[in-house]
């Protein structure tokens, strides 16, 4: 039995699916290319040693190259929570601490970006979010306002005509609206200033707090 026949026997009990057939043919065509013969043998040896999953991963990574028309994926880096928290701690003392009074509001501004679109094209939709939250707590008395920012082209592509609707909304903030219709959080789940400012600041006290 040659290596390809043995590879096929590993998956003989799995029914073929039409949506995978085209990808299979492309993969096999790439594996048969003369310039990649050395890589093919390496991938097939990995198959025999590590099983079907390792074989497919190795073959696709080494042999199958994406078509020139496919744009490169956006650069994304995963970040551990400890890194985010460490950065927060490093900058916590860079600004004076706030001491808001009852009746005042804390204002938070944030910007978000996400992919948008479909068959008509894809782009990066952006928005700015401003929320006013009362010092005393209840988010029902908070106010939320959102503003559409200029969309950006998806990396490697041009901005499609379908994104024009968002372009027309740029510079036109939405109407302010109530941040929440109800606020039934338990006391220990509150994150408003009035509650958070009373939490223990020492290590031992903060460690005990989640267990109360």
Secondary structure, DSSP 4 states (H G I P E B T S, - for coil): --HHHHHHHHTTTSPP-HHHHHHHHHHHHHHT-GGGHHHHHHHHHHHHHH-HHHHHHHHHHHT-PPPTTSPPPPP-----HHHHHHHHHHHTTSSPPP-PPTT-EEEEEEEEEEEEEETTEEEEEEEEEEEEEETTS-GGG-EEEEEEEEEEEPTTSPPPGGGHHHHHHTT-PPPPEES-S-----GGG--SHHHHTTS--SHHHHHHHTT-
